[in-house]
Amino acid sequence: MSKKVEVETEGEGDVEVAAAVQDTTLRIRMDSKTVTMKLSYKATVRDLKAQVKEEFGVEGEFEVRTSHPNKAYTDLSETMLDAGLCPNGTVNIRLVK
């Protein structure tokens, strides 16, 4: 028996997003603390950084990075979907000195 998956179409490029991928679950690591956070696939890197500041009490500049591949997310308007962090991902927080 097949299961029907609804899709939502939006934007100029008519990107189809499966209903099951409308949220992302991120594991966020900083030093020895790890937090699991759910965000919308439409949330931006800016939104993620705001959540990190609140959850970890970060003051000052920091980078959101992945280990594999080694990448820093610098485009604050990039969505979780565009960043490849859907349906889940792990990011590391690195303070910038």
C-alpha positions as CSV (number, residue, x, y, z in Angstrom):
1,M,0.0,0.0,0.0
2,S,1.5,3.3,-1.0
3,K,1.3,6.4,1.2
4,K,0.4,9.8,-0.3
5,V,2.8,12.6,0.5
6,E,1.5,16.1,0.2
7,V,3.9,18.7,-1.2
8,E,3.9,22.4,-0.8
9,T,5.1,24.6,-3.7
10,E,6.6,28.0,-3.2
11,G,9.0,30.5,-4.6
12,E,10.1,31.3,-8.1
13,G,11.9,27.9,-8.6
14,D,8.8,26.0,-7.6
15,V,10.7,24.1,-5.0
16,E,8.6,21.2,-3.7
17,V,9.0,20.4,-0.1
18,A,7.5,17.2,1.3
19,A,5.1,17.7,4.2
20,A,7.3,15.4,6.3
21,V,10.3,17.8,5.9
22,Q,8.6,21.0,7.1
23,D,10.6,21.0,10.3
24,T,14.3,20.3,11.0
25,T,15.8,18.8,14.1
26,L,19.2,20.1,14.8
27,R,21.8,18.9,17.3
28,I,23.7,22.0,18.3
29,R,27.1,21.6,20.1
30,M,29.2,24.1,21.9
31,D,32.0,23.1,24.2
32,S,30.7,20.2,26.3
33,K,27.0,21.2,25.9
34,T,24.7,19.7,23.3
35,V,21.1,20.8,22.7
36,T,18.5,19.4,20.3
37,M,16.3,22.1,18.7
38,K,13.4,21.9,16.3
39,L,13.1,24.7,13.7
40,S,11.0,25.3,10.6
41,Y,12.6,24.4,7.3
42,K,12.0,28.1,6.4
43,A,14.0,29.3,9.5
44,T,17.1,31.2,8.5
45,V,20.7,31.0,9.7
46,R,19.9,34.4,11.4
47,D,17.0,32.7,13.3
48,L,19.3,29.8,14.3
49,K,21.9,32.2,15.6
50,A,19.3,34.0,17.7
51,Q,18.2,30.7,19.2
52,V,21.8,29.8,19.9
53,K,22.4,33.1,21.7
54,E,19.4,32.5,23.9
55,E,20.0,28.8,24.6
56,F,23.8,29.0,25.2
57,G,24.0,32.6,26.5
58,V,26.5,33.4,23.8
59,E,27.8,37.0,23.8
60,G,29.8,38.3,20.9
61,E,30.5,36.8,17.5
62,F,30.3,33.1,16.7
63,E,30.2,30.8,13.7
64,V,27.7,28.1,13.0
65,R,29.6,25.2,11.4
66,T,29.3,21.7,10.3
67,S,32.1,19.1,10.6
68,H,31.4,16.9,7.6
69,P,31.6,18.7,5.2
70,N,33.6,21.4,7.0
71,K,31.5,24.5,6.3
72,A,30.7,27.8,8.0
73,Y,27.2,29.2,7.4
74,T,27.7,32.9,6.8
75,D,24.7,33.8,4.7
76,L,22.3,34.9,7.4
77,S,19.3,34.8,5.0
78,E,19.9,31.1,4.0
79,T,17.1,28.8,5.1
80,M,17.6,25.5,6.9
81,L,16.4,23.8,3.7
82,D,18.8,25.7,1.4
83,A,21.6,25.0,3.9
84,G,21.1,21.3,3.6
85,L,20.1,21.0,7.3
86,C,16.7,19.3,6.6
87,P,15.3,17.0,7.9
88,N,18.1,17.0,10.5
89,G,21.7,18.0,11.0
90,T,24.4,18.6,13.5
91,V,26.1,22.0,13.9
92,N,29.0,23.2,16.0
93,I,29.2,26.7,17.5
94,R,32.6,28.3,17.4
95,L,33.4,31.6,19.1
96,V,35.2,34.1,16.9
97,K,38.0,36.0,18.7
